Amino acid sequence: MANSEQVNVPSLLVILALSGLIVRYLFFSTPASSRAQQLASRESSTARNREAAVVQLQQMFPQVDRRTLLWDLQRTGGNIAATTDRVLAGRLETPPQTFQPPPPPTPPAPQAPAQTSSTPAETKPAAPDLITRYHLQDKIATAAAETQETETGKAKGWSQNKEERQSLLQRRRDQMILEARRKMEAKIQAEKEKAAAAGS
């Protein structure tokens, strides 16, 4: 009789473990639908972030297509800096044929503006590239002269006049843009010559 009243320790541990699992399953588990919703919201958030990164990169590098940028962003985990470095170094890889990104999101249809007392803000059209944005078409031929002027400005030092400082900074910005364009054109020309030499 005394033996039948004693509880075996291993069976007690098994009973406690099973009851703990049952309680956890019944009260603390998240339903599959909420897990699916969390996963879907995480994926849509990642897709939105990647799309915003592609738009930002295409503003800087309009010559690179969207599919290539999306492929590189997917490989780098959405790291814009790493993709920018690869574009500048010319190390972007062509995506495989199996990689088919979703189409770009369509902007919402314009709605009639609400009647307000204030005037609506004007929408500015996006400039296709930095040369057009900063009106540097006429300065492309005179890039060497701009370089010399900038170097002369560096030798002079920092001016106390606000207008002189601003014009100096604008000249430096313009010179940097034109220098980057010259390097990109030289690189494209070298690639064309290399392809032509390989083809013949």
N, C-alpha and C positions, 0 to 999 in steps of 0.2 A: 504493500500500500504506500509506503514512503517513497519507493522508486517511481511509482506512477505520478506522484505529485511534483516531483522535481522536473524543472524545465531544462532541457538541453541548451547549452550556451550557443552552439552554432545555429540551431533552429531559431533561437531568439533573435540572433543577428540577422538571419534571413528574413524573418517576419518584420523586423524594424526597417530593413532596407526596402522591402517591397511596399510597406505602408508609406514610407517617405517618397518613393517614386510615384505612387498613386496620388498622394496629396499634391505633389509638384505638378503632375500632369493635369489634374483636375482644376487647380486654382492658379497656377503660375505660368502655364504655357501660353504662348501667343498663338492665336488661330492662324492657319495657313493663309487665309485671305489677307490678314494684316501684314504678314511677312511678305506676301506677293506685292502688296501696295507699297511697302517700304522699299523693296527692291526696284519696283517700277519708278518710284519717285527719285531714287538715287541714280538710276540710269538716265532718266530725263534731265536731271540736274547736270550730270556729266555731259550729256549731249549738248545742253544749252551752253555750258562753259566752253566746250570745244568749238562750238559754232561761233561764239563771241571771240575766241582766240583766233579763229580762221579769218574773221572779218578784220580784226586788228592787224594780222600779218599780211593780209591782202592789201591793206592800205599802205603798208610799208613796202611790199614787194608785189606790185600788180602783175608782174610777168610770170609769177608762179601760180599754177592752177590750184583750185580748191581741193581736188582729190589728193594731190601730192601733199599738201599741207595737212590735211586730215590724217593721212597715213602716218606722217612723221609725228604729229601730235599724239596719235594713238600709241606709237612706239615709245615715245618719251613720257607717257603718262600725263599729257597736257602741259608740259613744260615749254612755255613760250620762248624763254631765253635760249634753251637748247636748240629749238627749231630755228630761231633767228640766227644763231651761230652757224648752224648747218647751211642755211641759205647763203649767208655771207661767204662761207668757205667753199660753197659749191659742192657740198657733200650730200645733197638731198638724194635719196634713192627713189627710183620709180616704183610706185605701188604695184603689186601683182594684179593680174587680171581678175582674180577672185575677190579683190577688195572693192566692194561697191558701197560707197557711203550713201546715207539717206540724202534726198534732195534738200537744197537749202530751204529754210522756212520762208513761206511767203508772207510778206508784210500784210497786216490787217487792212481791209478795204477802208479808204478814207471816208469818214463820216462828215455830215454837215456840221460846220462849227456852230457851237452854241452862241446865242446872242449875248454878248457881254459888253460892258461899257469900255473896257480896255481893248486896244487893238491886238490882234493875234500876232504872235512872234513869227517872223518870216523864216521859212525853211531854206537853209543854204544847201545848194547842190554840192555833193561830195566831189572834190577835185580828184582827177584821175591819178595824178602823181605830184611829187614835190616841186618839179620844175614848173608845172602849170600853177600850182597853188601859190608859189612865191614869185611868179612872173619872171622866171629866169631864162626864157627862151633867147632873149637878146644877149644875155651874158655868157652863153655857152661858148661862143667863139673867143671871148675875152677872158677865159678862165685863168690863163697864165698871168695876165696883168693883175687880176684880182689877187692871185697868190702873192705877187710882189707887194701889192698895197697892204695886204694883211701882215706880211712879215715886217713891213715898215711900221705899221701900227703897233706891232708887238715890241719893236725896238723903242718906240716912243714912250711906252709905258701907259699906265691907266690915267685917263683924263679926269679932271674934276668936273668937266661939263657933262651934264646928263645927256644932251643930244649927241655929243661926240661919242660917248660910251655906247649909246643905243645904235648909232650908225655903224660903229666898229663891230659890235656884236652881230648886227644884221649882215655885214660884209663877211664876217667869219662863217656865219651860218650858210650864206649863199655859196661861199667858197667850198665848204665841206660837202654840200649837196652836189655841186658841180664836179668835185673831185671823185665822189662816189659814183656819179654817172659815168665819168670818163673811165674809171676802173672797170665798171660793169660792161661798158661798150667794148673795151679792150679784151675782156674775158670772153664775151660772146663772139667777137671776131676771131680770137684764138681758137675757140671751140669749132667755129665754122671751118676755119682753115684746117684744123686737125681732122674733122669729118671728111672734108674734101680730099685730103691727102690719103685717108684710109679708104675712101671709096674708089680712088683711081689706081 
